């Protein structure tokens, strides 16, 4: 079972990061149920293969994740508790959010690292080109000995 207090602390920590960074906040606002409850997350944290499997297997007559709110929350929580490491749907959602936020931060970090390496390489190339254009002979570039 998921440690509810540890999950809550981690959730709050990541939410703080997302609130402080407008770019991350915009990404979060565009998040869909399919992205949040992606196949990899569901396979690692539940008995489900994918979101459709989670929705259909419960016998609630759900055709999409938006309909979850229309189901008896007590029965839905029982279903989640029986098929995940979480006690409630709310807790399972937080676990999915933490997983998604970590993934996005990791990917953004990789992109920023790659951009920094590319910028550094460009600066080195520009430095080499500038050095090749300097006259040779003396340290001051005058060409006189």
C-alpha positions as MATLAB code, in Angstrom:
seq = 'XXXXXXXXXXXXXXXXXXXXXXXXXXXXXXXXXXXXXXXXXXXXXXXXXXXXXXXXXXXXXXXXXXXXXXXXXXXXXXXXXXXXXXXXXXXXXXXXXXXXXXXXXXXXXXXXXXXXXXXXXXXXXXXXXXXXXXXXXXXXXXXXX';
ca = [
       0.000    0.000    0.000;
       1.026    3.542   -0.709;
       2.117    5.591    2.309;
      -0.561    8.309    2.244;
       1.442   10.863    4.260;
       4.597   10.428    2.155;
       2.525   10.696   -1.031;
       0.886   13.896    0.235;
       4.282   15.461    1.050;
       5.671   14.526   -2.354;
       2.535   15.772   -4.114;
       2.736   19.144   -2.350;
       6.453   19.465   -3.134;
       5.925   18.868   -6.847;
       2.840   21.083   -6.965;
       4.978   23.866   -5.503;
       7.466   23.423   -8.344;
       4.711   23.551  -10.940;
       3.074   26.616   -9.405;
       6.437   28.418   -9.330;
       7.230   27.698  -13.007;
       4.744   29.130  -15.543;
       5.944   26.753  -18.283;
       5.319   23.694  -16.108;
       1.985   25.139  -14.998;
       0.855   25.496  -18.622;
       1.776   21.875  -19.308;
      -0.247   20.748  -16.307;
      -3.308   22.681  -17.467;
      -3.275   20.688  -20.731;
      -2.982   17.294  -19.015;
      -5.599   14.725  -20.046;
      -6.799   11.584  -18.257;
      -5.085    9.505  -20.975;
      -1.745   11.192  -20.297;
      -2.168   11.026  -16.532;
      -3.303    7.407  -16.412;
      -1.009    6.245  -19.201;
      -0.381    2.565  -19.915;
       3.024    2.508  -18.227;
       1.703    4.098  -15.018;
      -1.290    1.758  -14.856;
       0.801   -1.342  -15.527;
       3.279   -0.376  -12.790;
       0.741    0.741  -10.173;
      -2.350   -1.396  -10.723;
      -3.748   -4.598  -12.152;
      -4.867   -2.690  -15.267;
      -3.248   -2.754  -18.716;
      -4.569    0.651  -19.779;
      -7.245    3.256  -19.072;
      -9.930    1.429  -21.080;
      -9.210   -1.740  -19.101;
      -9.647    0.196  -15.846;
     -12.906    1.768  -16.999;
     -14.527   -1.311  -18.528;
     -13.438   -4.062  -16.149;
     -15.249   -2.549  -13.156;
     -18.702   -3.178  -14.592;
     -19.798    0.421  -13.951;
     -20.803    1.008  -17.567;
     -18.140    3.680  -18.060;
     -17.090    4.652  -21.562;
     -14.636    7.424  -20.635;
     -12.831    8.744  -17.569;
     -15.060   11.818  -17.321;
     -17.918    9.531  -16.248;
     -16.111    8.361  -13.093;
     -17.655   11.241  -11.144;
     -21.135    9.817  -11.873;
     -20.353    6.481  -10.209;
     -20.899    5.826   -6.513;
     -17.612    7.012   -5.060;
     -17.727    4.403   -2.295;
     -18.015    1.599   -4.858;
     -15.393    3.194   -7.132;
     -12.998    3.525   -4.172;
     -13.556   -0.165   -3.324;
     -12.719   -1.044   -6.934;
      -9.562    1.115   -6.852;
      -8.475   -0.343   -3.490;
      -8.916   -3.892   -4.819;
      -6.936   -3.233   -7.999;
      -4.213   -0.739   -7.029;
      -1.838    0.015   -4.162;
      -4.043    2.960   -3.162;
      -7.031    3.050   -0.835;
      -9.030    5.652   -2.811;
      -9.451    7.126   -6.276;
      -8.263   10.480   -4.944;
      -5.048    8.905   -3.648;
      -4.538    7.018   -6.927;
      -4.955   10.314   -8.800;
      -2.288   11.952   -6.632;
       0.049    9.037   -7.260;
      -0.518    9.451  -11.011;
       0.079   13.206  -10.752;
       3.373   12.741   -8.902;
       4.484   10.188  -11.487;
       3.554   12.533  -14.358;
       5.170   15.590  -12.734;
       8.422   13.686  -12.119;
       8.471   12.493  -15.718;
       7.902   15.980  -17.124;
      10.577   17.527  -14.901;
      13.031   14.817  -15.949;
      12.256   15.348  -19.645;
      12.448   19.150  -19.376;
      15.793   18.760  -17.601;
      17.083   16.554  -20.419;
      15.981   19.099  -23.035;
      17.608   21.969  -21.135;
      20.829   19.987  -20.740;
      20.864   19.228  -24.470;
      20.204   22.894  -25.333;
      23.014   24.019  -23.019;
      25.441   21.527  -24.606;
      24.457   22.727  -28.088;
      24.925   26.374  -27.079;
      28.324   25.545  -25.575;
      29.370   23.771  -28.772;
      28.257   26.755  -30.877;
      30.254   29.096  -28.632;
      33.347   26.885  -29.002;
      32.973   26.843  -32.782;
      32.524   30.622  -32.855;
      35.647   30.991  -30.695;
      37.658   28.806  -33.053;
      36.504   30.826  -36.067;
      37.334   34.120  -34.340;
      40.795   32.809  -33.396;
      41.494   31.767  -36.979;
      40.758   35.297  -38.210;
      43.346   36.911  -35.857;
      46.764   37.811  -37.403;
      49.605   35.612  -36.170;
      53.012   36.609  -34.854;
      52.525   38.365  -31.519;
      50.226   38.150  -28.568;
      48.708   41.544  -29.404;
      47.813   40.413  -32.927;
      49.875   43.201  -34.584;
      51.918   40.762  -36.599;
      55.123   42.613  -35.581;
      57.976   41.019  -33.669;
];
